[in-house]
Amino acid sequence: MQFELSEEQEKIRDVARRFAAEEILPTLEEEERKHEFRPDRVAKMGSLGFFSCALPEDLGGSGMGFMESVLMAEEIGKVSASWRLPFNMQNLGPALTVAKFGTPQQKEKYLPGWIAGTQLGFFAMTEPDTGSDVASMKTHAVDKGDHYAIHGNKMWISQAQVGDAGLLYAYTDRSQGNKGITAFIIEPKKMKGCTARAIETKLGLHCAPTGEFVFEGMQVPKENVIGKPGDGFRICMWQLNQTRIGCAAGALGVAGGALDLAIGYANERKQFGKPIAQHQMIQAQIADMVVEHQAAQMLVYRAAWLKDHGKPNQYETSIAKLAASEAAVHAANECMKIYGSYGFSTEYPAERFYRDAKSLQIVEGTSNIQKIIISGMATGQTPNRG
Ligand SMILES: Cc1cc2nc3c(=O)[nH]c(=O)nc-3n(C[C@H](O)[C@H](O)[C@H](O)COP(=O)(O)OP(=O)(O)OC[C@H]3O[C@@H](n4cnc5c(N)ncnc54)[C@H](O)[C@@H]3O)c2cc1C
């Protein structure tokens, strides 16, 4: 067993750490206030290779792995949970899925833009009445000969209103249950019959756009089906197991970022004649945060390692996602407490970490859904897959 990063992995982590410090942090609070999304920053991240990990070189990737992607997402997440999202929307979601299940033509047409960060990606399964129970979706595709006509709604889709090309899951044959769901690549700005709207009421992640799609007979060419009609549910579950590690890495970043803030403040703030870091209860709070953060880190790195070694990892990925997102929420909560009144002020970043952390318990399967996956595999009722 090895607990050290390679020299190359350390370099990659440092590139992301510098990017977060120099390119995100200086303008972040202003962008947060304006709910500003910066497509130019996604492209810059792409140009630095942030979205090419875990993709083979012959498909335009860097040939590195999930571990490298995790290290970068963690560093970005430490500074901004919003800016961790493009790892999923560009690479771990659309690009990896099309690289695994797509046709050579689909790979040639779509992978370069997602990797470069110039074609904004997304993946759409959630609907107004469909969340955890993905197979209960209502969106459906009608076979029109040379194309499908899509009808329905998708809700809570990251990058929907800015998206150029992404993944859509819809029924093509409802009589087949979840084996009647099909995965498509859609281009909402180009394909007729699609409207996208922003969701403006989010508690946090203010620099990460989230929106809704309305499909009124949107025309999708047949060559945009990923795999075969009916493969969509299997593809969707595979995709969630990849994007879940991105979310876990982001959560790790949030837990680490909140811990750093709490330590900084505890050393600075004096009450009762000494820094609050010297009060035993603050020390206990910080020790709990350290332990949870480091435990989550080991779990997230283990899941990434298993993915990079082609071993079954759904179980370990769900454990990592659950542990990291719960650690993030707890760390952000403790950080708020340690900041006292200043934690309650929007002039300090503690409250942003708190608001953003809550999203991590919801996306890529809620904490309850992770528990269902984990317990199903722990009790031998479902197999652990890759
Ligand atoms: C910021 C943000 C970004 C998002 N981005 C995307 C995206 O890019 N693409 C996308 O498709 N979706 C996205 N989502 C949607 C997200 O994946 C769903 O919200 C999530 O899957 C939960 O679904 P739901 O909100 O409908 O909750 P529900 O499924 O309705 O669950 C409600 C509550 O019931 C619990 N619950 C549900 N079923 C069970 C069960 N069987 N046992 C025990 N408890 C259960 C849940 O844990 C939760 O606490 C995003 C959401 C947010 C907030």
Ligand as a Chemical Component Dictionary entry (heavy atoms), coordinates in Angstrom:
data_LIG
# 
_chem_comp.id                   LIG 
_chem_comp.type                 NON-POLYMER 
_chem_comp.pdbx_formal_charge   0 
_chem_comp.three_letter_code    LIG 
# 
loop_
_chem_comp_atom.comp_id 
_chem_comp_atom.atom_id 
_chem_comp_atom.alt_atom_id 
_chem_comp_atom.type_symbol 
_chem_comp_atom.charge 
_chem_comp_atom.model_Cartn_x 
_chem_comp_atom.model_Cartn_y 
_chem_comp_atom.model_Cartn_z 
_chem_comp_atom.pdbx_ordinal 
LIG C1  C1  C 0 -27.299 22.368 -7.444  1  
LIG C2  C2  C 0 -27.868 21.154 -8.077  2  
LIG C3  C3  C 0 -27.362 20.681 -9.272  3  
LIG C4  C4  C 0 -27.918 19.564 -9.874  4  
LIG N1  N1  N 0 -27.416 19.128 -11.094 5  
LIG C5  C5  C 0 -28.039 18.097 -11.730 6  
LIG C6  C6  C 0 -27.621 17.708 -13.050 7  
LIG O1  O1  O 0 -26.658 18.253 -13.610 8  
LIG N2  N2  N 0 -28.307 16.725 -13.684 9  
LIG C7  C7  C 0 -29.367 16.082 -13.108 10 
LIG O2  O2  O 0 -29.964 15.207 -13.733 11 
LIG N3  N3  N 0 -29.781 16.425 -11.842 12 
LIG C8  C8  C 0 -29.140 17.413 -11.151 13 
LIG N4  N4  N 0 -29.565 17.771 -9.900  14 
LIG C9  C9  C 0 -30.687 17.077 -9.289  15 
LIG C10 C10 C 0 -30.270 16.081 -8.217  16 
LIG O3  O3  O 0 -29.519 15.042 -8.777  17 
LIG C11 C11 C 0 -31.537 15.587 -7.540  18 
LIG O4  O4  O 0 -32.075 16.685 -6.838  19 
LIG C12 C12 C 0 -31.277 14.421 -6.618  20 
LIG O5  O5  O 0 -31.069 13.258 -7.359  21 
LIG C13 C13 C 0 -32.419 14.190 -5.629  22 
LIG O6  O6  O 0 -33.643 14.191 -6.257  23 
LIG P1  P1  P 0 -34.860 15.054 -5.673  24 
LIG O7  O7  O 0 -34.354 16.393 -5.367  25 
LIG O8  O8  O 0 -35.988 14.927 -6.613  26 
LIG O9  O9  O 0 -35.205 14.354 -4.312  27 
LIG P2  P2  P 0 -36.151 13.090 -4.089  28 
LIG O10 O10 O 0 -35.671 11.940 -4.871  29 
LIG O11 O11 O 0 -37.558 13.507 -4.242  30 
LIG O12 O12 O 0 -35.852 12.805 -2.557  31 
LIG C14 C14 C 0 -36.400 13.600 -1.509  32 
LIG C15 C15 C 0 -35.877 13.036 -0.187  33 
LIG O13 O13 O 0 -36.279 11.678 -0.058  34 
LIG C16 C16 C 0 -35.154 10.834 0.084   35 
LIG N5  N5  N 0 -35.431 9.565  -0.599  36 
LIG C17 C17 C 0 -35.812 9.375  -1.892  37 
LIG N6  N6  N 0 -35.940 8.072  -2.138  38 
LIG C18 C18 C 0 -35.621 7.414  -0.998  39 
LIG C19 C19 C 0 -35.545 6.036  -0.625  40 
LIG N7  N7  N 0 -35.814 5.059  -1.498  41 
LIG N8  N8  N 0 -35.175 5.741  0.639   42 
LIG C20 C20 C 0 -34.889 6.714  1.539   43 
LIG N9  N9  N 0 -34.928 8.037  1.245   44 
LIG C21 C21 C 0 -35.297 8.368  -0.015  45 
LIG C22 C22 C 0 -33.991 11.592 -0.496  46 
LIG O14 O14 O 0 -32.758 11.164 0.091   47 
LIG C23 C23 C 0 -34.346 13.028 -0.118  48 
LIG O15 O15 O 0 -33.948 13.249 1.214   49 
LIG C24 C24 C 0 -28.994 18.882 -9.261  50 
LIG C25 C25 C 0 -29.497 19.343 -8.028  51 
LIG C26 C26 C 0 -28.948 20.463 -7.440  52 
LIG C27 C27 C 0 -29.513 20.939 -6.130  53 
# 
loop_
_chem_comp_bond.comp_id 
_chem_comp_bond.atom_id_1 
_chem_comp_bond.atom_id_2 
_chem_comp_bond.value_order 
_chem_comp_bond.pdbx_ordinal 
LIG C1  C2  SING 1  
LIG C2  C3  SING 2  
LIG C2  C26 DOUB 3  
LIG C3  C4  DOUB 4  
LIG C4  N1  SING 5  
LIG C4  C24 SING 6  
LIG N1  C5  DOUB 7  
LIG C5  C6  SING 8  
LIG C5  C8  SING 9  
LIG C6  O1  DOUB 10 
LIG C6  N2  SING 11 
LIG N2  C7  SING 12 
LIG C7  O2  DOUB 13 
LIG C7  N3  SING 14 
LIG N3  C8  DOUB 15 
LIG C8  N4  SING 16 
LIG N4  C9  SING 17 
LIG N4  C24 SING 18 
LIG C9  C10 SING 19 
LIG C10 O3  SING 20 
LIG C10 C11 SING 21 
LIG C11 O4  SING 22 
LIG C11 C12 SING 23 
LIG C12 O5  SING 24 
LIG C12 C13 SING 25 
LIG C13 O6  SING 26 
LIG O6  P1  SING 27 
LIG P1  O7  DOUB 28 
LIG P1  O8  SING 29 
LIG P1  O9  SING 30 
LIG O9  P2  SING 31 
LIG P2  O10 DOUB 32 
LIG P2  O11 SING 33 
LIG P2  O12 SING 34 
LIG O12 C14 SING 35 
LIG C14 C15 SING 36 
LIG C15 O13 SING 37 
LIG C15 C23 SING 38 
LIG O13 C16 SING 39 
LIG C16 N5  SING 40 
LIG C16 C22 SING 41 
LIG N5  C17 SING 42 
LIG N5  C21 SING 43 
LIG C17 N6  DOUB 44 
LIG N6  C18 SING 45 
LIG C18 C19 SING 46 
LIG C18 C21 DOUB 47 
LIG C19 N7  SING 48 
LIG C19 N8  DOUB 49 
LIG N8  C20 SING 50 
LIG C20 N9  DOUB 51 
LIG N9  C21 SING 52 
LIG C22 O14 SING 53 
LIG C22 C23 SING 54 
LIG C23 O15 SING 55 
LIG C24 C25 DOUB 56 
LIG C25 C26 SING 57 
LIG C26 C27 SING 58 
# 
